[in-house]
Amino acid sequence: MLRAIILSTAFLATACATAEAQRAEPTLDLSTAQVIIAACVDHAAANGHGVAVSVFDQHGNLKAFAQMDMADASVRDVSQWKGRSAAMYGVASAETAKWGGPAPNMATWRGGLPIRLATGQLIGGVGVSGAPSEFDEECGNTGIAAAGLPMAEIVE
């Protein structure tokens, strides 16, 4: 019986130490992703473009997606490719396009932007497709700014 108590105590102490060793990491939440999408869609509509917008967390998980009625069917997958690339690599897809890919989840067209906190910490990425690439980036940054986050650097 004493041995069982000692083993239980040792197990609990180890479990508590392990739990304390974990560190919390900020991540993009659904409501922020939805703000980014809504602002981007509004901006595209106001400028006569039909786009698809995809927002991912920093682990490459899709958080939110929208495709405007007037957007071409093919842009859905392209927006997701751009957004996942920006989220996972932490740089604009205009930059990864220069790397000479292909690599897993690496976009080679402009329109994917990383989403960061004011501290610079990566929390996700947004991908926009359906308009000229420069407008896709502008649209993504409009969404990022609407969420109260620092706009991504546009790579030329």
Secondary structure as GFF3:
##gff-version 3
##sequence-region A 1 156
A	DSSP	alpha_helix	2	21	.	.	.	ID=ss1
A	DSSP	alpha_helix	30	46	.	.	.	ID=ss2
A	DSSP	beta_strand	52	57	.	.	.	ID=ss3
A	DSSP	beta_strand	62	67	.	.	.	ID=ss4
A	DSSP	alpha_helix	75	89	.	.	.	ID=ss5
A	DSSP	alpha_helix	93	96	.	.	.	ID=ss6
A	DSSP	three_ten_helix	97	99	.	.	.	ID=ss7
A	DSSP	beta_strand	112	116	.	.	.	ID=ss8
A	DSSP	beta_strand	122	129	.	.	.	ID=ss9
A	DSSP	alpha_helix	133	146	.	.	.	ID=ss10
###
